[in-house]
């Protein structure tokens, strides 16, 4: 693995920790990008990487994205991320989760973790037995916020898509709007259900073809192969799977007016934001539109630290600010001629003291 400070995605990260626990078999990376605004918050990803260097690149990029995401969401939190390197069988044991919890605890509160790809609410409960610096935990009582952040992420993306349709297409409703949704898991599936409720036309795809087909049947949509979704003629392409899909070939294949979805790090390289803009495609910066989940877990964590409980209504009120932030970015982009991706990055960098 290349030294992390030599990686192109190393961005003056405050701390990068490689964790290896021989007895449990845990290998993990925890990257703290910035604590300028508060403890570095970001989920833990459990994923099999063909190359360990890929895990490091992922962690560095995701942690930087969390700094930007938390800052743009107005949260008193910095940015961090963790990846647990899974084997090919993706075996996850209680011992591994315990060792990971110990690693988080050893950072003394500089990093706060939660669910991400491959990590469940039950996993976070296991981690919480070893550290208090964890969120996304189950809650009791109607109306209380907490637990799986996926539905909150989906709600924010849904609101952001509606804002994009209003800005680009001049329509106040997604009824009859054609959306191509890539990824039908917790977040993508949640977004699709909210859009279907409003009468949107849906084309769905997932690496798990059976899951996409089942959701298409449920919602009255159409399922296509995962390698065909980006070229689907539509109004909105909504990426909700893994990142770095918007590269030269991916952008050239797009046949849409808007890109708005929940996947992290959608742009393969910084210049691809300008490439979207050059094609006249409105882009919703991923870390702005998909902030609903971190808004939920950060609010939950801060409330628990202050020994109070937080209501769902409080979290939803914060999530409902996402469309306004996107509109501000798009207006500045139009006025300056600078891509929405660059406008958002500059805003976020100023907020974390690096602008």
N, C-alpha and C positions, 0 to 999 in steps of 0.2 A: 504494500500500500504506500503510495506517495505520501510524504510528510504533509500533514493537513495544511500547513502554512504556505505550501507550494501549490495547492489546489487553486484553480481559477476562481472557484466560488468562495474561497476564504476571504472574508470581508472585515478584517480587524475584529474577529470574534474575541470576546473577552476570555472565554475558556472553552476548551475542547477536551473532553475526558474519554479515554478508551477504557472500558470496563471488561475485565475477563475474570470470571470466577470458575476455577477449574472444577470444584466439587459439584456445581450445578450444571455446568456446561454453558453458562451465560457468556455471551459476547455482545457488548452493546457500546454505542457511542452516545454521549450526551454533549450537545453543543449549546453553549450560552452565547448568543450573539450580542445582546445589549441588556443592561439592567438600568439604563438611564431613567426610565419611567417607573421602575419597580422590579420585583422579582421576575425572572425570565419564565414566561408561561408558554407551554406548547405541548402537544400530545406526544405519545410514544407510538412508534410504528413497528409492527412485528412483520418482517418481510424477508423472503429469501432472495439474496443478491448473488448473481453469478460471479461477481467480482467484488471483493471487499472495498475496493476503491469506489465502487458505485454507492455503497452504503455511506461512505464519508461524504461524497458529493451531495447525496440526498440530504444528509443531516445538516450540512453547511447551508445548503440552499433553503431548506425548510425552516431552519432556525432564523435566518435573515428575514424570510417571509413573515415569520411570526412577530418579529420586531415591528415590521411595517404594519402588519395586520392589527396588532394590539394598539399601536399608536394611532392609526387611522380610525379605529373604533372608539377612541377616547378613553381607553382603559388605563389605569395606573399600573401597568404591567410591562415588563420588557419582553424580549423574544428569545425563546429557546426551543429545542426539539431533541428527541431521543429516538434512536432506532435500535431495535434488538435484532441481531442477525440470526434469522431462522435457518435451520438446515433444510434440505430438500423436502423432507417429510413434514416440515413446519411443526415439529414437536415442541410443545410449550408445557412446562412442568411447574408445579407449585414452588419447587426449589429455585427455579430460574426467576420467577416473579418476586420471590423473597429476596434474592440476591440483588435484583434490580431495585427493589425498594430500599435496600441498604445503601446502594450507590446514590440514589436520589437524596437520602437522608444525609449522607456524607457531605453533600454540597451545602448543607446548612441553611436551606431556604432560598438559595440563589436561583433554583430551578423548581418550577411547579409543573407536575405532569398530569395528563388526562388521556382519554381514549383517542386512538387514531386507527388507521388501517391495521386490521389483524388483532386489535386489542378490544376487549369487551368491558362492559360495566363490571362484570364479575372479576375480571382481571384487576381492575382498579381497586376493587374491594380488597383483593389479596395484597396488592402493593401497599394499601393504606394501613395494613397491619404492621408495616415496618417503617412508615414515614407519614407525617401529617401533611407533607407538601404534595398533595394529590387532590384532584377534583374529578367531577363527573361521577360522583357516588350516588347510590340510590337514596331517595328521600321518601318519607312517609307523610301522608296527609294530602288531601285534594288541594290543587292550586299552588303547591310548593314547587319551586324550580330546583333542578338537579338531575342527576342521572345521565343517560345517553344524550350527548349533545347533537346527535344527528338530526333530529326533527327541527331543532332550532337553526341549524345550518341550512336545512332545506327551506325553511320559512324565509330566511334572509335572501336566499338565492331567488326564490319565487318573487319576492318583492322587487329585487333588483332587475329581474327579467321584465316585469311589468313596467318598471321605470325606463328600461332600454327601449321597449316597444313604444312607449309614449314619446320618448325623445327622438328616436330614429324614424319610426313609422307614423307618428302622430295619432296613435290609437290609444284610447283609455282602457281598452280591454284586450285580453289575449284570446277572446272567442274567435275561432276561425284562423288564428295565427298558427303557422306550421313550425313546430319545434322538433329538431333532431337531437335526441338526448343520448349522450354517450355515457354508459354506466348506469345500471339500474339497482345498485345496492341501497344501503340505508339512505344516503343523501340523494342520489339520482332518482331512486324510486320515489322518495318523498316529494321531490320537486315535480316529477311526472304526475303524481296523484293530485297535487294542488293545481297544476295547470289543466289537467283533465276536468277537474271540478268546474273550471271556468270556461270549458268548451274549446280548449285548444286542440289542434290536430297534432298527433304525436307519431313520430318514427323513433323507435327505440333500438338500442344495441348494447350488448354486454359481452365480455369475454366468456361469460357463462350464458350460452345461447338459450338454454332452457329457461333461465330466469327472465331474460328479456322477452321471450315468447309468452311466458305466463303473464307477465305484466301487461303486454300488449293486448292479450285476450281480456284481461280484467278491465282495461281502460278503453278498449275499442280502438287501439292504435295498431301500428304495423311494426313488426320486428324485422331487422335486416342484419346481415353479417357484420361483425365488429369492424372488419376492415373496409366496410362500405359506408359507414355512417358519416364520415367527414365530408364525403363528396355528395351527400344527399341534398338535392335542391330544397331549400327551406327558408323561412324568415330568420330563425334563430338557431344557431348551433350551440348546444349546451354541454360542454365537457364536464363530466362528473366522475371520472376515473383517475388514473394516474397522470402525472404531469409531463411536460416537455413535448407535447404533441404538436404545438404550433411552431413548427420549423419551416424551412423553405418549401418542402414538398407538401406538408400539411396545409399551409396557408394557400398554396397554389390550388389545392384540391377543393377548397371551400366554395360553396355556392349559396351564400347567405348574406344577410344584411347586418347581422349582430352575432357576436360571440359573447355568451354570458353563462357561466357555469361555476361549479364548486371545486373543480380540481385545483390542487395547489401547483404553483410553478408551471403554469400552462405554456408560457413562452420558453422555447428552447434556449434562446439567447436574447439579450437585451434588445438587439436590433429588430427582433420580430414584432415588437409592438408597433414600430414605424412601418413595417411591412403590411400589417393589417390596416393601418391608417391609410397607406398609399392605395390600397384596394377599395377604400371607402367603407370598410367594415367597422362598425362601432364595437369597441372592446370594453367590457366591464372588468377592470383590473381584479384578478382573482382574490387577492387578499382583502379587498374592500367588500366585494359581494358575498364572500363566503364566511364572513366574520360572525355569523349568528352563533355557531357552536362555541367559539372562544368567549364570546360575550356571556353565554350561559355559564360555562365552567369557571370563568374568572369571577363573575358576580357571585356564584356559589362559594368559591374559595374565600373571597374577601369577606362575605357575610359570615361564613363559619369562623374565620379568624376573629371577627368582631363579635362573635357569639350572638348572632341574630339569624333569623331565617329570611329567605328571599322568596317572593311570590313570582309565579310565572308572568303575571302582568308587568312586573318591574323589568324583567328580562325582555319581554316583547316590546316594551316601550323603547328600549335601547336599540333593539334590532330594527325597529321601524325608522330609525335614523339613516339606515343604509342607503335608501334611494336618494335622499338629499345629498349625501356625500358623493355618490356617483354623478349626480347632476352637476355638482360643483366642478368635478373633474372634467366632465365632458364640455362644460361651458368654457373653462379655461383652455382646454385643448383646442376648441374651435377658435377662440380669440387669439391664441398664441401660435397656432399652426404646429404645435408640438404634440406628439402622440399622447393618448390618454395614459398609457403605461408610464411614460416618462414624467408626465404631470403628477401622477400618483406617487411615483418614487421620490420625486423632489419634495412633495408635501411630507411624506413619511420621514425622509432623512432630516428635514428641519425639525420635526417633532422629537426625534431621538438625539438631537444635538449633533448631527453629522452633516447638516446642510450647509 
